[in-house]
């Protein structure tokens, strides 16, 4: 299935397709081990279909979260630089304390 076709589907439908193709891949591997089938190209096709569906699913999920998470991301960036210098100073003190003991 092409990515264009997958983009028309909803999130729940994409999750269902991924599950369905995963089960088909499992069954195909089972059939190959029991020598019921000789066509191993099915593995590659199913893996690619699953990857395409997961890519489109992640695109849809990230597009929905990007709008909601902008204020949270900005707040996290402001807090992060304040935490980092404090840990660097603490490590600097520890290393100088070790040198003085030696």
C-alpha positions as a LaTeX table, in Angstrom:
\begin{tabular}{lrrr}
\hline
Residue & $x$ (\AA) & $y$ (\AA) & $z$ (\AA) \\
\hline
Unk1 & 0.00 & 0.00 & 0.00 \\
Unk2 & 1.34 & 3.46 & $-0.87$ \\
Unk3 & 1.89 & 6.27 & 1.61 \\
Unk4 & $-0.68$ & 8.44 & $-0.18$ \\
Unk5 & $-3.35$ & 5.83 & 0.50 \\
Unk6 & $-2.25$ & 5.48 & 4.11 \\
Unk7 & $-2.46$ & 9.24 & 4.70 \\
Unk8 & $-6.19$ & 9.12 & 3.96 \\
Unk9 & $-6.76$ & 6.70 & 6.83 \\
Unk10 & $-7.39$ & 7.70 & 10.43 \\
Unk11 & $-5.14$ & 6.98 & 13.40 \\
Unk12 & $-7.19$ & 4.00 & 14.60 \\
Unk13 & $-7.27$ & 2.51 & 11.11 \\
Unk14 & $-3.49$ & 2.86 & 10.79 \\
Unk15 & $-2.94$ & 1.13 & 14.13 \\
Unk16 & $-5.26$ & $-1.67$ & 13.04 \\
Unk17 & $-3.40$ & $-2.07$ & 9.73 \\
Unk18 & $-0.04$ & $-2.24$ & 11.53 \\
Unk19 & $-1.38$ & $-4.93$ & 13.85 \\
Unk20 & $-2.91$ & $-6.84$ & 10.93 \\
Unk21 & 0.30 & $-6.75$ & 8.89 \\
Unk22 & 2.33 & $-7.74$ & 11.94 \\
Unk23 & 0.14 & $-10.81$ & 12.40 \\
Unk24 & 0.45 & $-11.66$ & 8.71 \\
Unk25 & 4.25 & $-11.37$ & 8.98 \\
Unk26 & 4.22 & $-13.69$ & 11.98 \\
Unk27 & 2.13 & $-16.26$ & 10.12 \\
Unk28 & 4.32 & $-15.98$ & 7.03 \\
Unk29 & 7.42 & $-16.67$ & 9.13 \\
Unk30 & 5.68 & $-19.65$ & 10.66 \\
Unk31 & 4.76 & $-21.02$ & 7.23 \\
Unk32 & 8.32 & $-20.53$ & 6.01 \\
Unk33 & 9.73 & $-22.46$ & 8.98 \\
Unk34 & 7.31 & $-25.32$ & 8.45 \\
Unk35 & 8.18 & $-25.37$ & 4.72 \\
Unk36 & 4.60 & $-24.66$ & 3.62 \\
Unk37 & 5.66 & $-21.71$ & 1.49 \\
Unk38 & 8.69 & $-20.90$ & $-0.58$ \\
Unk39 & 7.91 & $-17.24$ & $-1.35$ \\
Unk40 & 10.08 & $-15.26$ & 1.02 \\
Unk41 & 9.49 & $-11.91$ & $-0.71$ \\
Unk42 & 6.36 & $-11.59$ & 1.43 \\
Unk43 & 8.55 & $-10.73$ & 4.44 \\
Unk44 & 10.11 & $-7.73$ & 2.77 \\
Unk45 & 6.76 & $-6.45$ & 1.45 \\
Unk46 & 5.04 & $-6.73$ & 4.82 \\
Unk47 & 7.92 & $-5.09$ & 6.68 \\
Unk48 & 7.85 & $-2.16$ & 4.25 \\
Unk49 & 4.08 & $-1.82$ & 4.58 \\
Unk50 & 4.36 & $-1.80$ & 8.37 \\
Unk51 & 7.14 & 0.80 & 8.23 \\
Unk52 & 5.12 & 3.04 & 5.90 \\
Unk53 & 2.06 & 2.82 & 8.11 \\
Unk54 & 4.06 & 3.59 & 11.26 \\
Unk55 & 5.72 & 6.55 & 9.56 \\
Unk56 & 2.37 & 8.04 & 8.55 \\
Unk57 & 0.99 & 7.29 & 12.02 \\
Unk58 & 3.91 & 9.12 & 13.66 \\
Unk59 & 3.46 & 12.05 & 11.29 \\
Unk60 & $-0.18$ & 12.32 & 12.28 \\
Unk61 & 0.52 & 11.97 & 16.00 \\
Unk62 & 3.36 & 14.51 & 15.95 \\
Unk63 & 1.29 & 17.00 & 13.97 \\
Unk64 & $-1.43$ & 16.87 & 16.62 \\
Unk65 & 1.01 & 17.12 & 19.54 \\
Unk66 & 3.08 & 19.94 & 18.06 \\
Unk67 & 0.27 & 22.44 & 18.51 \\
Unk68 & $-0.52$ & 21.35 & 22.06 \\
Unk69 & 3.07 & 21.00 & 23.30 \\
Unk70 & 4.61 & 24.32 & 22.22 \\
Unk71 & 4.15 & 26.08 & 25.57 \\
Unk72 & 5.45 & 23.06 & 27.47 \\
Unk73 & 8.55 & 22.78 & 25.28 \\
Unk74 & 9.37 & 26.47 & 25.77 \\
Unk75 & 9.06 & 26.09 & 29.53 \\
Unk76 & 11.34 & 23.02 & 29.54 \\
Unk77 & 14.01 & 24.91 & 27.58 \\
Unk78 & 14.04 & 27.75 & 30.10 \\
Unk79 & 14.50 & 25.37 & 33.03 \\
Unk80 & 17.16 & 23.20 & 31.41 \\
Unk81 & 20.00 & 25.77 & 31.20 \\
Unk82 & 19.61 & 26.62 & 34.90 \\
Unk83 & 20.12 & 22.99 & 35.88 \\
Unk84 & 23.17 & 22.35 & 33.68 \\
Unk85 & 25.60 & 24.93 & 35.11 \\
Unk86 & 24.92 & 23.77 & 38.66 \\
Unk87 & 25.99 & 20.23 & 37.80 \\
Unk88 & 29.12 & 21.46 & 36.03 \\
Unk89 & 30.19 & 23.47 & 39.06 \\
Unk90 & 29.62 & 20.51 & 41.33 \\
Unk91 & 31.80 & 18.28 & 39.16 \\
Unk92 & 34.50 & 20.94 & 39.04 \\
Unk93 & 34.60 & 21.11 & 42.84 \\
Unk94 & 34.82 & 17.36 & 43.10 \\
Unk95 & 37.75 & 17.12 & 40.73 \\
Unk96 & 39.67 & 19.88 & 42.53 \\
Unk97 & 38.99 & 18.23 & 45.87 \\
Unk98 & 40.43 & 14.96 & 44.57 \\
Unk99 & 43.56 & 16.70 & 43.33 \\
Unk100 & 44.21 & 18.35 & 46.70 \\
Unk101 & 43.93 & 15.01 & 48.50 \\
Unk102 & 46.55 & 13.41 & 46.27 \\
\hline
\end{tabular}
